[in-house]
Amino acid sequence: MSATVLTARALLLDMDGTLVNSDAVVERCWRRWALKHGLDPEAALKVVHGRQGYATMAVLLPDRPVEENYADNRVMLAEETADVDGVIPIGGAAAFMAAIADLPHALVTSADSALAAARMGAAALPMPAVRVTAEHVGASKPDPEGFLKGAVELGFTAADCIVFEDSEAGIAAGRAAGMRVVGVGPRAAALSPDAHVEDLTQVRVEAVEDGSIRLHISAA
């Protein structure tokens, strides 16, 4: 079994698809929304992952006033926050979070703070002390703003950070921020991240004496 070793000083973690498997609820909510607006649900689901809701709506309904997207996004967030049926941790997430508990890391998610708390709680995962949620950014992924803010909050440069992401929008955001990316799960496999894992059981974390973080990533 081959292994890739990456070294960083801080880790920036997406939530949905990376730490938490929320696909069931995401698909339920977005299928309803797509059908309501006369869209093909399967086509809609290809673009929902990684973005804030209003940004997904802008892709799917490009001629619709942005105010309507923001209004629909508020409704969508309330629905998603109330529905945690089927929300479970990604394989290895609990052990991974325990391994990095005392190391510099932040959550960088397109969810708002209430949705992030609901899903991390449903998956029984600890909420990082440093987090960049939807309220903290002016632009959704694939814009790099969230990851750049996460690095600043932790006190590190972009080059010091490694991003964990599952989606096309998220991986694009990490790259645009000038960071290396570990892709997690099936959506990430075709996006040429710096390393790819099926889940977090393939990642071993080593705290180095100089304060750096060494990631041992085993091949599937």
Secondary structure, 3 states (H helix, E strand, C coil): CCEEEEEECEEEECCECCCEECHHHHHHHHHHHHHHCCCCHHHHHCCCCCCCHHHHHHHHCCCCCHHHHHHHHHHHHHHHHHCCCCCEECCCHHHHHHHCCCCCEEEECCCCHHHHHHHHHHCCCCCCCCEECHHHCCCCCCCCHHHHHHHHHHCCCHHHEEEEECCHHHHHHHHHCCCEEEEECHHHHHHCCCEEECCHHHEEEEECCCCCEEEEEECC
